[in-house]
Amino acid sequence: MSSSGLGTEARARSPGSVMSALFGHARHHWLWDFKAARLELERSGFREIRRAQYGDSSEASFADVEEEARWANCLGIKSVGNKPPANARTSCRSAPVPLPAMTC
């Protein structure tokens, strides 16, 4: 789990580390499988949702920033945005999500 960035090994105790933990947004707090992520993306108005693989983007600029090692044991998702429903949660990041080895 530590390599995935999920969870924490030690609780923040100093004022600086508490503030960083609260407002830094540097840690993942949710783990999604493809089925659940697809459902939430659909509910948020996304379409053409599919599993993504390293190097399969039609956007040329991804070739400059993608790292193959970051895709090992990960779930990548490609979707096309659409105007979300008024009540939809719209916070979304596009990056591969590490998966536990047993779910691959």
HELIX and SHEET records of a PDB file:
HELIX    1   1 SER A    2  SER A    4  5                                   3    
HELIX    2   2 PRO A   15  PHE A   23  1                                   9    
HELIX    3   3 PHE A   34  ARG A   43  1                                  10    
HELIX    4   4 PHE A   62  VAL A   65  1                                   4    
HELIX    5   5 GLU A   68  TRP A   71  5                                   4    
HELIX    6   6 ALA A  101  THR A  103  5                                   3    
SHEET    1   A 3 ARG A  47  ALA A  52  0                                        
SHEET    2   A 3 CYS A  74  VAL A  80 -1                                        
SHEET    3   A 3 VAL A  97  PRO A  98 -1                                        
END                                                                             
